[in-house]
Amino acid sequence: MASYAFLLPFFIIYVPVIILRPESGVLLSISLFIGIILGIASLQFAISNYCATGLRQDERFLFVIASLLCLTFVFTKGYPFLITGGALLAVNIFRQYYRARHHGTKALT
């Protein structure tokens, strides 16, 4: 969790909407907040190696990719990055909950 303290200065400088100083419209500001939240959540899953169950290597890699895509959107404001990263994060979370529900929490393989 402390690793996010190192990301905060970059967000404050490059994404002023984080300190409630939007540079553009409402839709972009909301999208930037969503991108930051999704990117940090995905990175947290990858670093902690746990979501609903323990992560396998491929799931951990996909969480890192989803985080990079969402954070790329935050810095470039390209909506395809947010959509792709959010979809990848949603698929990974669904896979985790499906595996936890049908195989129990000891489903590390």
C-alpha positions as CSV (number, residue, x, y, z in Angstrom):
1,M,0.0,0.0,0.0
2,A,2.8,2.4,0.7
3,S,4.0,2.2,-2.9
4,Y,1.0,4.4,-3.9
5,A,2.5,7.3,-1.9
6,F,5.2,7.4,-4.6
7,L,2.6,7.7,-7.4
8,L,0.7,10.5,-5.7
9,P,3.2,13.4,-6.6
10,F,3.0,12.3,-10.3
11,F,-0.8,12.4,-10.2
12,I,-0.8,15.8,-8.5
13,I,1.5,17.3,-11.1
14,Y,0.4,15.6,-14.3
15,V,-3.3,15.2,-13.4
16,P,-4.5,18.2,-11.5
17,V,-8.0,16.9,-11.3
18,I,-6.9,14.8,-8.4
19,I,-6.7,18.0,-6.3
20,L,-10.0,19.3,-7.8
21,R,-8.4,21.6,-10.4
22,P,-9.9,20.2,-13.6
23,E,-8.3,21.4,-16.8
24,S,-11.2,20.3,-19.1
25,G,-14.7,19.1,-19.1
26,V,-16.7,17.1,-16.6
27,L,-16.6,13.8,-18.6
28,L,-12.8,13.8,-18.9
29,S,-12.5,14.7,-15.2
30,I,-14.7,11.8,-14.1
31,S,-12.9,9.5,-16.6
32,L,-9.5,10.5,-15.0
33,F,-10.8,9.7,-11.5
34,I,-12.1,6.3,-12.8
35,G,-8.8,5.6,-14.5
36,I,-6.8,6.4,-11.4
37,I,-9.0,4.2,-9.2
38,L,-8.9,1.3,-11.6
39,G,-5.2,1.6,-12.2
40,I,-4.3,1.7,-8.5
41,A,-6.8,-1.2,-7.7
42,S,-5.3,-3.3,-10.4
43,L,-1.8,-2.6,-9.3
44,Q,-2.7,-3.4,-5.7
45,F,-4.0,-6.8,-6.8
46,A,-0.8,-7.5,-8.6
47,I,1.5,-6.4,-5.8
48,S,-0.4,-8.2,-3.1
49,N,-0.8,-11.3,-5.3
50,Y,-4.4,-11.7,-4.1
51,C,-7.9,-10.8,-5.3
52,A,-10.7,-13.2,-4.4
53,T,-8.1,-16.0,-4.3
54,G,-4.4,-16.2,-4.7
55,L,-3.3,-15.1,-8.2
56,R,-1.6,-17.3,-10.7
57,Q,1.2,-15.9,-12.8
58,D,-0.9,-15.2,-15.8
59,E,-3.5,-13.4,-13.7
60,R,-0.9,-11.3,-12.0
61,F,0.6,-10.4,-15.3
62,L,-2.8,-9.4,-16.7
63,F,-3.5,-7.2,-13.6
64,V,-0.2,-5.4,-14.2
65,I,-1.1,-4.9,-17.9
66,A,-4.6,-3.6,-16.9
67,S,-3.0,-1.2,-14.4
68,L,-0.5,0.1,-17.0
69,L,-3.3,0.6,-19.5
70,C,-5.5,2.5,-17.0
71,L,-2.5,4.7,-15.9
72,T,-1.5,5.3,-19.5
73,F,-5.0,6.7,-20.0
74,V,-4.5,9.0,-17.1
75,F,-1.4,10.5,-18.6
76,T,-2.3,10.5,-22.3
77,K,-6.1,10.9,-22.1
78,G,-6.7,8.2,-24.7
79,Y,-10.0,6.5,-24.1
80,P,-9.1,3.2,-25.7
81,F,-6.5,2.7,-23.0
82,L,-9.2,3.1,-20.3
83,I,-11.7,0.9,-22.0
84,T,-9.2,-1.9,-22.6
85,G,-7.7,-1.7,-19.1
86,G,-11.1,-1.6,-17.5
87,A,-12.3,-4.5,-19.5
88,L,-9.2,-6.5,-18.7
89,L,-9.5,-5.7,-15.0
90,A,-13.2,-6.8,-15.1
91,V,-12.4,-10.1,-16.8
92,N,-9.6,-10.8,-14.3
93,I,-11.9,-10.1,-11.3
94,F,-14.6,-12.2,-12.8
95,R,-12.2,-15.1,-13.3
96,Q,-11.1,-14.7,-9.7
97,Y,-14.6,-14.8,-8.2
98,Y,-15.6,-17.7,-10.5
99,R,-12.6,-19.7,-9.4
100,A,-13.2,-18.8,-5.7
101,R,-16.8,-19.8,-5.9
102,H,-16.4,-23.0,-7.8
103,H,-13.0,-24.2,-6.5
104,G,-12.8,-22.7,-3.1
105,T,-10.1,-20.3,-1.8
106,K,-7.3,-22.9,-2.1
107,A,-7.4,-22.7,-5.9
108,L,-3.8,-21.7,-6.3
109,T,-2.4,-23.7,-9.2
